[in-house]
């Protein structure tokens, strides 16, 4: 897959953000790698009230698209991805390449993914240590899109 296809087909999903800063950091990382679509699901509290509008501002300025949905199941239903990766510190090793449309889901709260969520895709080990969700997203995007950014 060439870089333009990869950038168009890799879709970060920021799931369950409760912190404005964590949400905005994940959005900025995603935009830094040039992704064209970012999804936020299940935003709560101050992240929903202040973080989502600020995320919209950042994304619109970059020319990308931001989608806000209630749950991961809605993303799967509407975007029909070929692959769904739940980024984690455990699970199957993550490869360096994706084929087709791929969701890269981070848990932006301190809670683990629920089993019902994990059943929608594949939990992948990005790194073995707990480095936080934004770092997991950064490392995963660098693996699949690193050669596409300058």
C-alpha positions as CSV (number, residue, x, y, z in Angstrom):
1,X,0.0,0.0,0.0
2,X,1.4,3.4,-0.9
3,X,1.6,6.3,1.5
4,X,-1.5,8.1,0.3
5,X,-3.6,5.0,0.6
6,X,-2.2,4.2,4.0
7,X,-2.9,7.8,5.3
8,X,-6.5,7.6,3.9
9,X,-7.1,4.1,5.3
10,X,-5.6,4.2,8.8
11,X,-8.3,5.7,11.1
12,X,-7.4,6.4,14.8
13,X,-10.3,5.9,17.2
14,X,-10.0,7.8,20.5
15,X,-12.4,5.8,22.7
16,X,-13.8,6.9,26.0
17,X,-11.9,10.1,26.6
18,X,-12.5,11.8,29.9
19,X,-9.6,14.3,29.8
20,X,-9.4,17.2,27.5
21,X,-5.6,17.1,27.3
22,X,-5.5,13.4,26.6
23,X,-8.1,13.8,23.8
24,X,-6.3,16.8,22.2
25,X,-2.9,15.1,22.5
26,X,-4.2,12.0,20.6
27,X,-5.8,14.2,17.9
28,X,-2.5,16.2,17.5
29,X,-0.5,13.0,17.2
30,X,-3.0,11.7,14.6
31,X,-2.8,14.9,12.6
32,X,1.0,14.9,12.8
33,X,1.0,11.6,11.0
34,X,-1.3,13.0,8.3
35,X,-4.3,10.8,8.8
36,X,-7.4,12.1,7.0
37,X,-10.1,10.8,9.4
38,X,-10.2,10.7,13.2
39,X,-13.0,9.2,15.3
40,X,-14.0,10.0,18.9
41,X,-16.3,7.6,20.6
42,X,-18.0,7.7,24.0
43,X,-16.6,11.1,25.1
44,X,-17.6,11.9,28.6
45,X,-17.6,14.8,31.0
46,X,-15.3,17.8,30.3
47,X,-13.7,16.0,27.3
48,X,-17.1,15.9,25.7
49,X,-18.0,19.5,26.6
50,X,-14.7,21.2,25.9
51,X,-12.4,18.7,24.3
52,X,-14.6,17.7,21.4
53,X,-15.2,21.3,20.2
54,X,-11.4,22.0,20.4
55,X,-10.7,18.8,18.6
56,X,-13.1,19.9,15.8
57,X,-11.2,23.2,15.5
58,X,-7.8,21.5,15.2
59,X,-9.1,18.9,12.7
60,X,-10.9,21.5,10.5
61,X,-7.8,23.7,10.4
62,X,-5.8,20.7,9.1
63,X,-8.4,19.8,6.4
64,X,-9.1,16.4,7.9
65,X,-12.4,14.9,9.1
66,X,-13.5,14.3,12.6
67,X,-16.4,11.9,13.4
68,X,-17.9,11.7,16.8
69,X,-20.1,8.7,17.6
70,X,-21.6,7.1,20.7
71,X,-19.8,3.8,20.6
72,X,-17.2,1.6,18.7
73,X,-20.0,-0.5,17.3
74,X,-21.3,2.6,15.5
75,X,-17.9,3.2,13.9
76,X,-17.8,-0.4,12.7
77,X,-21.3,-0.2,11.3
78,X,-20.8,3.1,9.5
79,X,-17.1,2.9,8.3
80,X,-17.0,-0.9,7.7
81,X,-13.3,-1.4,8.4
82,X,-11.3,-4.4,7.1
83,X,-9.3,-4.5,10.4
84,X,-9.9,-3.3,13.9
85,X,-6.9,-3.1,16.2
86,X,-7.3,-2.4,19.9
87,X,-3.9,-1.0,20.8
88,X,-2.6,-2.4,24.0
89,X,0.4,-3.7,26.0
90,X,-0.8,-7.3,25.5
91,X,-2.3,-9.4,22.7
92,X,-0.9,-10.5,19.3
93,X,2.2,-8.6,18.1
94,X,1.4,-5.7,15.9
95,X,2.8,-5.8,12.4
96,X,4.3,-3.0,10.4
97,X,1.7,-2.9,7.7
98,X,-2.0,-2.7,7.4
99,X,-4.1,-3.8,4.5
100,X,-7.4,-2.1,3.7
101,X,-9.3,0.3,6.0
102,X,-8.0,-0.2,9.6
103,X,-9.2,1.3,12.8
104,X,-6.6,1.8,15.5
105,X,-8.5,2.1,18.8
106,X,-7.0,3.5,21.9
107,X,-8.7,3.5,25.3
108,X,-8.3,7.1,26.4
109,X,-9.4,6.5,29.9
110,X,-7.9,4.5,32.7
111,X,-10.3,1.6,32.2
112,X,-9.4,-1.4,30.1
113,X,-11.4,-2.3,27.0
114,X,-14.5,-4.3,27.7
115,X,-14.6,-7.9,26.4
116,X,-17.7,-6.9,24.2
117,X,-15.5,-4.2,22.6
118,X,-12.5,-6.5,22.1
119,X,-14.8,-9.1,20.4
120,X,-15.2,-6.6,17.5
121,X,-11.5,-6.8,16.5
122,X,-8.1,-7.8,17.5
123,X,-6.1,-6.7,20.6
124,X,-2.6,-6.0,19.5
125,X,0.6,-5.5,21.6
126,X,2.3,-2.3,20.5
127,X,4.8,-2.3,23.3
128,X,5.1,-4.4,26.5
129,X,5.2,-1.6,29.0
130,X,2.4,0.7,30.0
131,X,3.3,4.0,28.3
132,X,-0.1,5.5,28.1
133,X,-2.7,5.6,25.4
134,X,-1.3,8.5,23.5
135,X,2.2,6.9,23.4
136,X,0.6,3.6,22.2
137,X,-1.1,5.5,19.3
138,X,2.1,7.3,18.5
139,X,4.1,4.1,18.3
140,X,1.4,2.3,16.3
141,X,1.1,5.1,13.8
142,X,4.8,5.4,13.5
143,X,5.0,1.7,12.7
144,X,2.5,1.9,9.8
145,X,2.9,5.5,8.6
146,X,6.4,6.4,9.8
147,X,7.8,6.1,6.3
148,X,5.1,8.5,5.0
149,X,6.0,11.5,7.0
150,X,9.0,13.7,6.6
